[in-house]
Amino acid sequence: MQNLFIGKGNLASSPELKHLTGGRDGTFTVAKMRVMFGRYGENKETGDIEQVGGFWREVEIYGAKAEACARHLRKGAGVLVIGEEREFTAKDDEGNEVQVIKVVADDVALQLSRIESITFTPSRVHEPA
């Protein structure tokens, strides 16, 4: 991993899951999401902690983790993203080339700060063979 990225942020919308052709098995799964990685600091007048900056990044994750992200994450969820920043060229609405940086994630973890409850499915009991 060349450009290690670790950041905590909030999802702008629920992840978008796509099944694409290509890869070793002929298809692969990708979840795309837009995340705001905010910076926080103390307001010198009030003493409150508030957002003082930050940046948006497109985040992609692949395979089974992509499906898990699409199943469990929703708009506004706090996430921890670990991955690699990648730069590429794209075209804007007028057809001009622009440099874009996105994060290709190795992992996206749900932050528990805004979770009200979690329900687990019962574990599977394996019968002896």
Disulfide bonds with the S-S distance in Angstrom:
none
